[in-house]
Amino acid sequence: MKKEIKQMIFASGFSLIAVMGWTQDETPSTPKWVSDKGYWVVESNMNQPQQYTIRFYNNQHELIGRKELSGIKLNIRKRKTKMMLRESLESSLEAWAKNRNNDNWVIRANK
């Protein structure tokens, strides 16, 4: 009797673990403030708490822009701030791509 109860508990526990592993999502969802075109890095200094340098990079890790902020308190934990940084990143990427295309056109014209 005790052996049958142990086997039943083991079987139900094993099936529960199998179902839990099967129902998990394969890929976690990406937050809305994460851009698929690049990323941003915020640098600050403890001695100057209201001065920030934000650097924008593309997915090839090339620096595409830099922005200096001073006189404000930037809380990067807030969703609103992250969304603002994403918008700044994407506008910097667009401007960088246009500038890069214009530079390539000038190079081709001079050849």
Phi and psi restraints in degrees (range 20) as a CNS / XPLOR table:
assign (resid 1 and name C) (resid 2 and name N)
       (resid 2 and name CA) (resid 2 and name C) 1.0 -65.1 20.0 2
assign (resid 2 and name N) (resid 2 and name CA)
       (resid 2 and name C) (resid 3 and name N) 1.0 -35.5 20.0 2
assign (resid 2 and name C) (resid 3 and name N)
       (resid 3 and name CA) (resid 3 and name C) 1.0 -65.0 20.0 2
assign (resid 3 and name N) (resid 3 and name CA)
       (resid 3 and name C) (resid 4 and name N) 1.0 -40.8 20.0 2
assign (resid 3 and name C) (resid 4 and name N)
       (resid 4 and name CA) (resid 4 and name C) 1.0 -66.0 20.0 2
assign (resid 4 and name N) (resid 4 and name CA)
       (resid 4 and name C) (resid 5 and name N) 1.0 -38.5 20.0 2
assign (resid 4 and name C) (resid 5 and name N)
       (resid 5 and name CA) (resid 5 and name C) 1.0 -66.1 20.0 2
assign (resid 5 and name N) (resid 5 and name CA)
       (resid 5 and name C) (resid 6 and name N) 1.0 -43.3 20.0 2
assign (resid 5 and name C) (resid 6 and name N)
       (resid 6 and name CA) (resid 6 and name C) 1.0 -61.7 20.0 2
assign (resid 6 and name N) (resid 6 and name CA)
       (resid 6 and name C) (resid 7 and name N) 1.0 -41.5 20.0 2
assign (resid 6 and name C) (resid 7 and name N)
       (resid 7 and name CA) (resid 7 and name C) 1.0 -65.4 20.0 2
assign (resid 7 and name N) (resid 7 and name CA)
       (resid 7 and name C) (resid 8 and name N) 1.0 -38.4 20.0 2
assign (resid 7 and name C) (resid 8 and name N)
       (resid 8 and name CA) (resid 8 and name C) 1.0 -67.0 20.0 2
assign (resid 8 and name N) (resid 8 and name CA)
       (resid 8 and name C) (resid 9 and name N) 1.0 -42.7 20.0 2
assign (resid 8 and name C) (resid 9 and name N)
       (resid 9 and name CA) (resid 9 and name C) 1.0 -64.3 20.0 2
assign (resid 9 and name N) (resid 9 and name CA)
       (resid 9 and name C) (resid 10 and name N) 1.0 -42.6 20.0 2
assign (resid 9 and name C) (resid 10 and name N)
       (resid 10 and name CA) (resid 10 and name C) 1.0 -63.1 20.0 2
assign (resid 10 and name N) (resid 10 and name CA)
       (resid 10 and name C) (resid 11 and name N) 1.0 -44.2 20.0 2
assign (resid 10 and name C) (resid 11 and name N)
       (resid 11 and name CA) (resid 11 and name C) 1.0 -65.0 20.0 2
assign (resid 11 and name N) (resid 11 and name CA)
       (resid 11 and name C) (resid 12 and name N) 1.0 -42.9 20.0 2
assign (resid 11 and name C) (resid 12 and name N)
       (resid 12 and name CA) (resid 12 and name C) 1.0 -68.5 20.0 2
assign (resid 12 and name N) (resid 12 and name CA)
       (resid 12 and name C) (resid 13 and name N) 1.0 -38.0 20.0 2
assign (resid 12 and name C) (resid 13 and name N)
       (resid 13 and name CA) (resid 13 and name C) 1.0 -64.8 20.0 2
assign (resid 13 and name N) (resid 13 and name CA)
       (resid 13 and name C) (resid 14 and name N) 1.0 -42.2 20.0 2
assign (resid 13 and name C) (resid 14 and name N)
       (resid 14 and name CA) (resid 14 and name C) 1.0 -64.9 20.0 2
assign (resid 14 and name N) (resid 14 and name CA)
       (resid 14 and name C) (resid 15 and name N) 1.0 -42.6 20.0 2
assign (resid 14 and name C) (resid 15 and name N)
       (resid 15 and name CA) (resid 15 and name C) 1.0 -67.6 20.0 2
assign (resid 15 and name N) (resid 15 and name CA)
       (resid 15 and name C) (resid 16 and name N) 1.0 -34.8 20.0 2
assign (resid 15 and name C) (resid 16 and name N)
       (resid 16 and name CA) (resid 16 and name C) 1.0 -64.6 20.0 2
assign (resid 16 and name N) (resid 16 and name CA)
       (resid 16 and name C) (resid 17 and name N) 1.0 -43.6 20.0 2
assign (resid 16 and name C) (resid 17 and name N)
       (resid 17 and name CA) (resid 17 and name C) 1.0 -64.3 20.0 2
assign (resid 17 and name N) (resid 17 and name CA)
       (resid 17 and name C) (resid 18 and name N) 1.0 -40.7 20.0 2
assign (resid 17 and name C) (resid 18 and name N)
       (resid 18 and name CA) (resid 18 and name C) 1.0 -64.5 20.0 2
assign (resid 18 and name N) (resid 18 and name CA)
       (resid 18 and name C) (resid 19 and name N) 1.0 -41.4 20.0 2
assign (resid 18 and name C) (resid 19 and name N)
       (resid 19 and name CA) (resid 19 and name C) 1.0 -68.0 20.0 2
assign (resid 19 and name N) (resid 19 and name CA)
       (resid 19 and name C) (resid 20 and name N) 1.0 -39.6 20.0 2
assign (resid 19 and name C) (resid 20 and name N)
       (resid 20 and name CA) (resid 20 and name C) 1.0 -63.7 20.0 2
assign (resid 20 and name N) (resid 20 and name CA)
       (resid 20 and name C) (resid 21 and name N) 1.0 -40.2 20.0 2
assign (resid 20 and name C) (resid 21 and name N)
       (resid 21 and name CA) (resid 21 and name C) 1.0 -69.4 20.0 2
assign (resid 21 and name N) (resid 21 and name CA)
       (resid 21 and name C) (resid 22 and name N) 1.0 -32.1 20.0 2
assign (resid 21 and name C) (resid 22 and name N)
       (resid 22 and name CA) (resid 22 and name C) 1.0 -75.1 20.0 2
assign (resid 22 and name N) (resid 22 and name CA)
       (resid 22 and name C) (resid 23 and name N) 1.0 -31.7 20.0 2
assign (resid 22 and name C) (resid 23 and name N)
       (resid 23 and name CA) (resid 23 and name C) 1.0 -85.6 20.0 2
assign (resid 23 and name N) (resid 23 and name CA)
       (resid 23 and name C) (resid 24 and name N) 1.0 -7.0 20.0 2
assign (resid 23 and name C) (resid 24 and name N)
       (resid 24 and name CA) (resid 24 and name C) 1.0 -72.6 20.0 2
assign (resid 24 and name N) (resid 24 and name CA)
       (resid 24 and name C) (resid 25 and name N) 1.0 144.9 20.0 2
assign (resid 24 and name C) (resid 25 and name N)
       (resid 25 and name CA) (resid 25 and name C) 1.0 -68.4 20.0 2
assign (resid 25 and name N) (resid 25 and name CA)
       (resid 25 and name C) (resid 26 and name N) 1.0 146.6 20.0 2
assign (resid 25 and name C) (resid 26 and name N)
       (resid 26 and name CA) (resid 26 and name C) 1.0 -73.6 20.0 2
assign (resid 26 and name N) (resid 26 and name CA)
       (resid 26 and name C) (resid 27 and name N) 1.0 -46.8 20.0 2
assign (resid 26 and name C) (resid 27 and name N)
       (resid 27 and name CA) (resid 27 and name C) 1.0 -119.8 20.0 2
assign (resid 27 and name N) (resid 27 and name CA)
       (resid 27 and name C) (resid 28 and name N) 1.0 129.7 20.0 2
assign (resid 27 and name C) (resid 28 and name N)
       (resid 28 and name CA) (resid 28 and name C) 1.0 -72.0 20.0 2
assign (resid 28 and name N) (resid 28 and name CA)
       (resid 28 and name C) (resid 29 and name N) 1.0 151.1 20.0 2
assign (resid 28 and name C) (resid 29 and name N)
       (resid 29 and name CA) (resid 29 and name C) 1.0 -74.4 20.0 2
assign (resid 29 and name N) (resid 29 and name CA)
       (resid 29 and name C) (resid 30 and name N) 1.0 147.1 20.0 2
assign (resid 29 and name C) (resid 30 and name N)
       (resid 30 and name CA) (resid 30 and name C) 1.0 -90.1 20.0 2
assign (resid 30 and name N) (resid 30 and name CA)
       (resid 30 and name C) (resid 31 and name N) 1.0 134.4 20.0 2
assign (resid 30 and name C) (resid 31 and name N)
       (resid 31 and name CA) (resid 31 and name C) 1.0 -61.8 20.0 2
assign (resid 31 and name N) (resid 31 and name CA)
       (resid 31 and name C) (resid 32 and name N) 1.0 155.4 20.0 2
assign (resid 31 and name C) (resid 32 and name N)
       (resid 32 and name CA) (resid 32 and name C) 1.0 -68.5 20.0 2
assign (resid 32 and name N) (resid 32 and name CA)
       (resid 32 and name C) (resid 33 and name N) 1.0 -23.2 20.0 2
assign (resid 32 and name C) (resid 33 and name N)
       (resid 33 and name CA) (resid 33 and name C) 1.0 -83.5 20.0 2
assign (resid 33 and name N) (resid 33 and name CA)
       (resid 33 and name C) (resid 34 and name N) 1.0 -2.9 20.0 2
assign (resid 33 and name C) (resid 34 and name N)
       (resid 34 and name CA) (resid 34 and name C) 1.0 -91.7 20.0 2
assign (resid 34 and name N) (resid 34 and name CA)
       (resid 34 and name C) (resid 35 and name N) 1.0 124.1 20.0 2
assign (resid 34 and name C) (resid 35 and name N)
       (resid 35 and name CA) (resid 35 and name C) 1.0 -90.7 20.0 2
assign (resid 35 and name N) (resid 35 and name CA)
       (resid 35 and name C) (resid 36 and name N) 1.0 144.4 20.0 2
assign (resid 35 and name C) (resid 36 and name N)
       (resid 36 and name CA) (resid 36 and name C) 1.0 -88.0 20.0 2
assign (resid 36 and name N) (resid 36 and name CA)
       (resid 36 and name C) (resid 37 and name N) 1.0 -1.1 20.0 2
assign (resid 36 and name C) (resid 37 and name N)
       (resid 37 and name CA) (resid 37 and name C) 1.0 -99.5 20.0 2
assign (resid 37 and name N) (resid 37 and name CA)
       (resid 37 and name C) (resid 38 and name N) 1.0 -19.9 20.0 2
assign (resid 37 and name C) (resid 38 and name N)
       (resid 38 and name CA) (resid 38 and name C) 1.0 -180.0 20.0 2
assign (resid 38 and name N) (resid 38 and name CA)
       (resid 38 and name C) (resid 39 and name N) 1.0 -163.3 20.0 2
assign (resid 38 and name C) (resid 39 and name N)
       (resid 39 and name CA) (resid 39 and name C) 1.0 -150.7 20.0 2
assign (resid 39 and name N) (resid 39 and name CA)
       (resid 39 and name C) (resid 40 and name N) 1.0 167.7 20.0 2
assign (resid 39 and name C) (resid 40 and name N)
       (resid 40 and name CA) (resid 40 and name C) 1.0 -128.3 20.0 2
assign (resid 40 and name N) (resid 40 and name CA)
       (resid 40 and name C) (resid 41 and name N) 1.0 153.8 20.0 2
assign (resid 40 and name C) (resid 41 and name N)
       (resid 41 and name CA) (resid 41 and name C) 1.0 -131.5 20.0 2
assign (resid 41 and name N) (resid 41 and name CA)
       (resid 41 and name C) (resid 42 and name N) 1.0 129.5 20.0 2
assign (resid 41 and name C) (resid 42 and name N)
       (resid 42 and name CA) (resid 42 and name C) 1.0 -105.2 20.0 2
assign (resid 42 and name N) (resid 42 and name CA)
       (resid 42 and name C) (resid 43 and name N) 1.0 126.4 20.0 2
assign (resid 42 and name C) (resid 43 and name N)
       (resid 43 and name CA) (resid 43 and name C) 1.0 -112.8 20.0 2
assign (resid 43 and name N) (resid 43 and name CA)
       (resid 43 and name C) (resid 44 and name N) 1.0 137.4 20.0 2
assign (resid 43 and name C) (resid 44 and name N)
       (resid 44 and name CA) (resid 44 and name C) 1.0 -139.7 20.0 2
assign (resid 44 and name N) (resid 44 and name CA)
       (resid 44 and name C) (resid 45 and name N) 1.0 170.0 20.0 2
assign (resid 44 and name C) (resid 45 and name N)
       (resid 45 and name CA) (resid 45 and name C) 1.0 -128.0 20.0 2
assign (resid 45 and name N) (resid 45 and name CA)
       (resid 45 and name C) (resid 46 and name N) 1.0 133.4 20.0 2
assign (resid 45 and name C) (resid 46 and name N)
       (resid 46 and name CA) (resid 46 and name C) 1.0 -66.4 20.0 2
assign (resid 46 and name N) (resid 46 and name CA)
       (resid 46 and name C) (resid 47 and name N) 1.0 -29.4 20.0 2
assign (resid 46 and name C) (resid 47 and name N)
       (resid 47 and name CA) (resid 47 and name C) 1.0 -76.8 20.0 2
assign (resid 47 and name N) (resid 47 and name CA)
       (resid 47 and name C) (resid 48 and name N) 1.0 -24.1 20.0 2
assign (resid 47 and name C) (resid 48 and name N)
       (resid 48 and name CA) (resid 48 and name C) 1.0 -126.2 20.0 2
assign (resid 48 and name N) (resid 48 and name CA)
       (resid 48 and name C) (resid 49 and name N) 1.0 82.7 20.0 2
assign (resid 48 and name C) (resid 49 and name N)
       (resid 49 and name CA) (resid 49 and name C) 1.0 -68.1 20.0 2
assign (resid 49 and name N) (resid 49 and name CA)
       (resid 49 and name C) (resid 50 and name N) 1.0 -19.3 20.0 2
assign (resid 49 and name C) (resid 50 and name N)
       (resid 50 and name CA) (resid 50 and name C) 1.0 -109.7 20.0 2
assign (resid 50 and name N) (resid 50 and name CA)
       (resid 50 and name C) (resid 51 and name N) 1.0 35.3 20.0 2
assign (resid 50 and name C) (resid 51 and name N)
       (resid 51 and name CA) (resid 51 and name C) 1.0 -133.3 20.0 2
assign (resid 51 and name N) (resid 51 and name CA)
       (resid 51 and name C) (resid 52 and name N) 1.0 123.5 20.0 2
assign (resid 51 and name C) (resid 52 and name N)
       (resid 52 and name CA) (resid 52 and name C) 1.0 -130.2 20.0 2
assign (resid 52 and name N) (resid 52 and name CA)
       (resid 52 and name C) (resid 53 and name N) 1.0 147.8 20.0 2
assign (resid 52 and name C) (resid 53 and name N)
       (resid 53 and name CA) (resid 53 and name C) 1.0 -120.2 20.0 2
assign (resid 53 and name N) (resid 53 and name CA)
       (resid 53 and name C) (resid 54 and name N) 1.0 123.8 20.0 2
assign (resid 53 and name C) (resid 54 and name N)
       (resid 54 and name CA) (resid 54 and name C) 1.0 -111.1 20.0 2
assign (resid 54 and name N) (resid 54 and name CA)
       (resid 54 and name C) (resid 55 and name N) 1.0 124.6 20.0 2
assign (resid 54 and name C) (resid 55 and name N)
       (resid 55 and name CA) (resid 55 and name C) 1.0 -111.7 20.0 2
assign (resid 55 and name N) (resid 55 and name CA)
       (resid 55 and name C) (resid 56 and name N) 1.0 135.3 20.0 2
assign (resid 55 and name C) (resid 56 and name N)
       (resid 56 and name CA) (resid 56 and name C) 1.0 -109.4 20.0 2
assign (resid 56 and name N) (resid 56 and name CA)
       (resid 56 and name C) (resid 57 and name N) 1.0 133.8 20.0 2
assign (resid 56 and name C) (resid 57 and name N)
       (resid 57 and name CA) (resid 57 and name C) 1.0 -127.3 20.0 2
assign (resid 57 and name N) (resid 57 and name CA)
       (resid 57 and name C) (resid 58 and name N) 1.0 151.9 20.0 2
assign (resid 57 and name C) (resid 58 and name N)
       (resid 58 and name CA) (resid 58 and name C) 1.0 -91.0 20.0 2
assign (resid 58 and name N) (resid 58 and name CA)
       (resid 58 and name C) (resid 59 and name N) 1.0 -177.2 20.0 2
assign (resid 58 and name C) (resid 59 and name N)
       (resid 59 and name CA) (resid 59 and name C) 1.0 -71.5 20.0 2
assign (resid 59 and name N) (resid 59 and name CA)
       (resid 59 and name C) (resid 60 and name N) 1.0 -13.3 20.0 2
assign (resid 59 and name C) (resid 60 and name N)
       (resid 60 and name CA) (resid 60 and name C) 1.0 -92.0 20.0 2
assign (resid 60 and name N) (resid 60 and name CA)
       (resid 60 and name C) (resid 61 and name N) 1.0 11.7 20.0 2
assign (resid 60 and name C) (resid 61 and name N)
       (resid 61 and name CA) (resid 61 and name C) 1.0 63.8 20.0 2
assign (resid 61 and name N) (resid 61 and name CA)
       (resid 61 and name C) (resid 62 and name N) 1.0 30.0 20.0 2
assign (resid 61 and name C) (resid 62 and name N)
       (resid 62 and name CA) (resid 62 and name C) 1.0 -94.1 20.0 2
assign (resid 62 and name N) (resid 62 and name CA)
       (resid 62 and name C) (resid 63 and name N) 1.0 134.2 20.0 2
assign (resid 62 and name C) (resid 63 and name N)
       (resid 63 and name CA) (resid 63 and name C) 1.0 -70.0 20.0 2
assign (resid 63 and name N) (resid 63 and name CA)
       (resid 63 and name C) (resid 64 and name N) 1.0 121.2 20.0 2
assign (resid 63 and name C) (resid 64 and name N)
       (resid 64 and name CA) (resid 64 and name C) 1.0 -110.0 20.0 2
assign (resid 64 and name N) (resid 64 and name CA)
       (resid 64 and name C) (resid 65 and name N) 1.0 -15.7 20.0 2
assign (resid 64 and name C) (resid 65 and name N)
       (resid 65 and name CA) (resid 65 and name C) 1.0 -171.9 20.0 2
assign (resid 65 and name N) (resid 65 and name CA)
       (resid 65 and name C) (resid 66 and name N) 1.0 164.0 20.0 2
assign (resid 65 and name C) (resid 66 and name N)
       (resid 66 and name CA) (resid 66 and name C) 1.0 -146.8 20.0 2
assign (resid 66 and name N) (resid 66 and name CA)
       (resid 66 and name C) (resid 67 and name N) 1.0 138.5 20.0 2
assign (resid 66 and name C) (resid 67 and name N)
       (resid 67 and name CA) (resid 67 and name C) 1.0 -132.5 20.0 2
assign (resid 67 and name N) (resid 67 and name CA)
       (resid 67 and name C) (resid 68 and name N) 1.0 133.0 20.0 2
assign (resid 67 and name C) (resid 68 and name N)
       (resid 68 and name CA) (resid 68 and name C) 1.0 -103.9 20.0 2
assign (resid 68 and name N) (resid 68 and name CA)
       (resid 68 and name C) (resid 69 and name N) 1.0 129.2 20.0 2
assign (resid 68 and name C) (resid 69 and name N)
       (resid 69 and name CA) (resid 69 and name C) 1.0 -121.5 20.0 2
assign (resid 69 and name N) (resid 69 and name CA)
       (resid 69 and name C) (resid 70 and name N) 1.0 133.5 20.0 2
assign (resid 69 and name C) (resid 70 and name N)
       (resid 70 and name CA) (resid 70 and name C) 1.0 -143.9 20.0 2
assign (resid 70 and name N) (resid 70 and name CA)
       (resid 70 and name C) (resid 71 and name N) 1.0 151.2 20.0 2
assign (resid 70 and name C) (resid 71 and name N)
       (resid 71 and name CA) (resid 71 and name C) 1.0 85.6 20.0 2
assign (resid 71 and name N) (resid 71 and name CA)
       (resid 71 and name C) (resid 72 and name N) 1.0 5.7 20.0 2
assign (resid 71 and name C) (resid 72 and name N)
       (resid 72 and name CA) (resid 72 and name C) 1.0 -130.7 20.0 2
assign (resid 72 and name N) (resid 72 and name CA)
       (resid 72 and name C) (resid 73 and name N) 1.0 158.2 20.0 2
assign (resid 72 and name C) (resid 73 and name N)
       (resid 73 and name CA) (resid 73 and name C) 1.0 -97.5 20.0 2
assign (resid 73 and name N) (resid 73 and name CA)
       (resid 73 and name C) (resid 74 and name N) 1.0 118.4 20.0 2
assign (resid 73 and name C) (resid 74 and name N)
       (resid 74 and name CA) (resid 74 and name C) 1.0 -105.0 20.0 2
assign (resid 74 and name N) (resid 74 and name CA)
       (resid 74 and name C) (resid 75 and name N) 1.0 114.0 20.0 2
assign (resid 74 and name C) (resid 75 and name N)
       (resid 75 and name CA) (resid 75 and name C) 1.0 -102.5 20.0 2
assign (resid 75 and name N) (resid 75 and name CA)
       (resid 75 and name C) (resid 76 and name N) 1.0 100.7 20.0 2
assign (resid 75 and name C) (resid 76 and name N)
       (resid 76 and name CA) (resid 76 and name C) 1.0 -78.9 20.0 2
assign (resid 76 and name N) (resid 76 and name CA)
       (resid 76 and name C) (resid 77 and name N) 1.0 0.3 20.0 2
assign (resid 76 and name C) (resid 77 and name N)
       (resid 77 and name CA) (resid 77 and name C) 1.0 -81.6 20.0 2
assign (resid 77 and name N) (resid 77 and name CA)
       (resid 77 and name C) (resid 78 and name N) 1.0 -18.0 20.0 2
assign (resid 77 and name C) (resid 78 and name N)
       (resid 78 and name CA) (resid 78 and name C) 1.0 -79.1 20.0 2
assign (resid 78 and name N) (resid 78 and name CA)
       (resid 78 and name C) (resid 79 and name N) 1.0 141.7 20.0 2
assign (resid 78 and name C) (resid 79 and name N)
       (resid 79 and name CA) (resid 79 and name C) 1.0 -62.5 20.0 2
assign (resid 79 and name N) (resid 79 and name CA)
       (resid 79 and name C) (resid 80 and name N) 1.0 -40.1 20.0 2
assign (resid 79 and name C) (resid 80 and name N)
       (resid 80 and name CA) (resid 80 and name C) 1.0 -60.4 20.0 2
assign (resid 80 and name N) (resid 80 and name CA)
       (resid 80 and name C) (resid 81 and name N) 1.0 -41.4 20.0 2
assign (resid 80 and name C) (resid 81 and name N)
       (resid 81 and name CA) (resid 81 and name C) 1.0 -66.4 20.0 2
assign (resid 81 and name N) (resid 81 and name CA)
       (resid 81 and name C) (resid 82 and name N) 1.0 -42.5 20.0 2
assign (resid 81 and name C) (resid 82 and name N)
       (resid 82 and name CA) (resid 82 and name C) 1.0 -64.1 20.0 2
assign (resid 82 and name N) (resid 82 and name CA)
       (resid 82 and name C) (resid 83 and name N) 1.0 -39.1 20.0 2
assign (resid 82 and name C) (resid 83 and name N)
       (resid 83 and name CA) (resid 83 and name C) 1.0 -66.8 20.0 2
assign (resid 83 and name N) (resid 83 and name CA)
       (resid 83 and name C) (resid 84 and name N) 1.0 -38.0 20.0 2
assign (resid 83 and name C) (resid 84 and name N)
       (resid 84 and name CA) (resid 84 and name C) 1.0 -63.8 20.0 2
assign (resid 84 and name N) (resid 84 and name CA)
       (resid 84 and name C) (resid 85 and name N) 1.0 -41.0 20.0 2
assign (resid 84 and name C) (resid 85 and name N)
       (resid 85 and name CA) (resid 85 and name C) 1.0 -66.6 20.0 2
assign (resid 85 and name N) (resid 85 and name CA)
       (resid 85 and name C) (resid 86 and name N) 1.0 -35.9 20.0 2
assign (resid 85 and name C) (resid 86 and name N)
       (resid 86 and name CA) (resid 86 and name C) 1.0 -65.0 20.0 2
assign (resid 86 and name N) (resid 86 and name CA)
       (resid 86 and name C) (resid 87 and name N) 1.0 -44.2 20.0 2
assign (resid 86 and name C) (resid 87 and name N)
       (resid 87 and name CA) (resid 87 and name C) 1.0 -62.5 20.0 2
assign (resid 87 and name N) (resid 87 and name CA)
       (resid 87 and name C) (resid 88 and name N) 1.0 -41.1 20.0 2
assign (resid 87 and name C) (resid 88 and name N)
       (resid 88 and name CA) (resid 88 and name C) 1.0 -64.2 20.0 2
assign (resid 88 and name N) (resid 88 and name CA)
       (resid 88 and name C) (resid 89 and name N) 1.0 -40.1 20.0 2
assign (resid 88 and name C) (resid 89 and name N)
       (resid 89 and name CA) (resid 89 and name C) 1.0 -61.5 20.0 2
assign (resid 89 and name N) (resid 89 and name CA)
       (resid 89 and name C) (resid 90 and name N) 1.0 -48.0 20.0 2
assign (resid 89 and name C) (resid 90 and name N)
       (resid 90 and name CA) (resid 90 and name C) 1.0 -67.8 20.0 2
assign (resid 90 and name N) (resid 90 and name CA)
       (resid 90 and name C) (resid 91 and name N) 1.0 -36.2 20.0 2
assign (resid 90 and name C) (resid 91 and name N)
       (resid 91 and name CA) (resid 91 and name C) 1.0 -69.3 20.0 2
assign (resid 91 and name N) (resid 91 and name CA)
       (resid 91 and name C) (resid 92 and name N) 1.0 -36.4 20.0 2
assign (resid 91 and name C) (resid 92 and name N)
       (resid 92 and name CA) (resid 92 and name C) 1.0 -65.7 20.0 2
assign (resid 92 and name N) (resid 92 and name CA)
       (resid 92 and name C) (resid 93 and name N) 1.0 -38.6 20.0 2
assign (resid 92 and name C) (resid 93 and name N)
       (resid 93 and name CA) (resid 93 and name C) 1.0 -63.5 20.0 2
assign (resid 93 and name N) (resid 93 and name CA)
       (resid 93 and name C) (resid 94 and name N) 1.0 -42.3 20.0 2
assign (resid 93 and name C) (resid 94 and name N)
       (resid 94 and name CA) (resid 94 and name C) 1.0 -64.3 20.0 2
assign (resid 94 and name N) (resid 94 and name CA)
       (resid 94 and name C) (resid 95 and name N) 1.0 -45.1 20.0 2
assign (resid 94 and name C) (resid 95 and name N)
       (resid 95 and name CA) (resid 95 and name C) 1.0 -64.2 20.0 2
assign (resid 95 and name N) (resid 95 and name CA)
       (resid 95 and name C) (resid 96 and name N) 1.0 -40.2 20.0 2
assign (resid 95 and name C) (resid 96 and name N)
       (resid 96 and name CA) (resid 96 and name C) 1.0 -65.0 20.0 2
assign (resid 96 and name N) (resid 96 and name CA)
       (resid 96 and name C) (resid 97 and name N) 1.0 -42.0 20.0 2
assign (resid 96 and name C) (resid 97 and name N)
       (resid 97 and name CA) (resid 97 and name C) 1.0 -64.7 20.0 2
assign (resid 97 and name N) (resid 97 and name CA)
       (resid 97 and name C) (resid 98 and name N) 1.0 -42.1 20.0 2
assign (resid 97 and name C) (resid 98 and name N)
       (resid 98 and name CA) (resid 98 and name C) 1.0 -63.5 20.0 2
assign (resid 98 and name N) (resid 98 and name CA)
       (resid 98 and name C) (resid 99 and name N) 1.0 -44.6 20.0 2
assign (resid 98 and name C) (resid 99 and name N)
       (resid 99 and name CA) (resid 99 and name C) 1.0 -63.6 20.0 2
assign (resid 99 and name N) (resid 99 and name CA)
       (resid 99 and name C) (resid 100 and name N) 1.0 -40.1 20.0 2
assign (resid 99 and name C) (resid 100 and name N)
       (resid 100 and name CA) (resid 100 and name C) 1.0 -66.0 20.0 2
assign (resid 100 and name N) (resid 100 and name CA)
       (resid 100 and name C) (resid 101 and name N) 1.0 -41.0 20.0 2
assign (resid 100 and name C) (resid 101 and name N)
       (resid 101 and name CA) (resid 101 and name C) 1.0 -64.5 20.0 2
assign (resid 101 and name N) (resid 101 and name CA)
       (resid 101 and name C) (resid 102 and name N) 1.0 -39.8 20.0 2
assign (resid 101 and name C) (resid 102 and name N)
       (resid 102 and name CA) (resid 102 and name C) 1.0 -64.6 20.0 2
assign (resid 102 and name N) (resid 102 and name CA)
       (resid 102 and name C) (resid 103 and name N) 1.0 -39.8 20.0 2
assign (resid 102 and name C) (resid 103 and name N)
       (resid 103 and name CA) (resid 103 and name C) 1.0 -64.3 20.0 2
assign (resid 103 and name N) (resid 103 and name CA)
       (resid 103 and name C) (resid 104 and name N) 1.0 -40.1 20.0 2
assign (resid 103 and name C) (resid 104 and name N)
       (resid 104 and name CA) (resid 104 and name C) 1.0 -65.4 20.0 2
assign (resid 104 and name N) (resid 104 and name CA)
       (resid 104 and name C) (resid 105 and name N) 1.0 -36.6 20.0 2
assign (resid 104 and name C) (resid 105 and name N)
       (resid 105 and name CA) (resid 105 and name C) 1.0 -64.5 20.0 2
assign (resid 105 and name N) (resid 105 and name CA)
       (resid 105 and name C) (resid 106 and name N) 1.0 -42.1 20.0 2
assign (resid 105 and name C) (resid 106 and name N)
       (resid 106 and name CA) (resid 106 and name C) 1.0 -65.1 20.0 2
assign (resid 106 and name N) (resid 106 and name CA)
       (resid 106 and name C) (resid 107 and name N) 1.0 -40.7 20.0 2
assign (resid 106 and name C) (resid 107 and name N)
       (resid 107 and name CA) (resid 107 and name C) 1.0 -63.7 20.0 2
assign (resid 107 and name N) (resid 107 and name CA)
       (resid 107 and name C) (resid 108 and name N) 1.0 -44.3 20.0 2
assign (resid 107 and name C) (resid 108 and name N)
       (resid 108 and name CA) (resid 108 and name C) 1.0 -66.3 20.0 2
assign (resid 108 and name N) (resid 108 and name CA)
       (resid 108 and name C) (resid 109 and name N) 1.0 -35.2 20.0 2
assign (resid 108 and name C) (resid 109 and name N)
       (resid 109 and name CA) (resid 109 and name C) 1.0 -69.9 20.0 2
assign (resid 109 and name N) (resid 109 and name CA)
       (resid 109 and name C) (resid 110 and name N) 1.0 -30.5 20.0 2
assign (resid 109 and name C) (resid 110 and name N)
       (resid 110 and name CA) (resid 110 and name C) 1.0 -82.1 20.0 2
assign (resid 110 and name N) (resid 110 and name CA)
       (resid 110 and name C) (resid 111 and name N) 1.0 -12.4 20.0 2
